[in-house]
Amino acid sequence: MRAAATLLSALVVTASAAAQEPAAAPPAGGSMTIARLHYDGGGDWYANPSSLPNLLRAIRTRTRLRVAPEERVVTLRDDDLWNLPYLYMTGHGNVRWSDDDLVTLRRYLLQGGFLHADDNYGMDVSLRRELARLFPGEELVEVPLDHPVYRLIYDFPKGIPKIHEHDKKPAQGFGIFLDGRLALFYSYQTDLGDGWEDAEVHRDPPDKREAALRMGVNLFAYAVGYGE
């Protein structure tokens, strides 16, 4: 899973240069992409349909990673899962994993996979319930500010940025660490996916959308093993 790190030898121009003059994009149809998790329970796993193509475009134009232009939708029963190092889930409603799903997801994460759960407002209660079933002995903890997800390419000295306002709570980045590795990242009260969407959808300010994209680039770079 983490062998994807070998693809990163020419990863990134510096963050400042990326903001001014993007690196030349590699040919479309690269071997890596983001997997959107189609989960059960009734929640809208398909929320923010323009978000992941926009994030993939940012990854492709700001780094030298070869990524596909579109996400891939997977369930926890798909063989494709094992070739996809970054698994993303979002939604506003209920999340429910079967016992078999839990076994598969646990194995995926223990073998080096990365899950990014992005609360789109309304997913928190059910997600925390399912994570307690996934790793009964592990707790969600705030990811330290010096962790690579906050500084791999772009610096976030204050942690995860607040993108879309819902109820005045601060943005927080939670995680589950397995053998010292951040295997699961939970972006809470920030709504990164809203910031990744087309500008006219949520009308978030340009600086917020830029912060969301930068955070997403960091997360993807971490998931595929940059810096290892």
Secondary structure as UniProt FT lines:
FT   HELIX           2..8
FT   TURN            9..10
FT   HELIX           15..20
FT   STRAND          35..37
FT   TURN            45..46
FT   TURN            49..50
FT   HELIX           51..62
FT   STRAND          72..74
FT   TURN            76..77
FT   HELIX           79..83
FT   STRAND          86..91
FT   HELIX           99..110
FT   TURN            111..112
FT   STRAND          114..119
FT   HELIX           124..134
FT   TURN            136..137
FT   STRAND          141..142
FT   TURN            145..146
FT   HELIX           148..150
FT   TURN            157..158
FT   STRAND          172..178
FT   TURN            179..180
FT   STRAND          181..188
FT   HELIX           192..196
FT   HELIX           199..202
FT   HELIX           206..223
FT   TURN            224..227
//
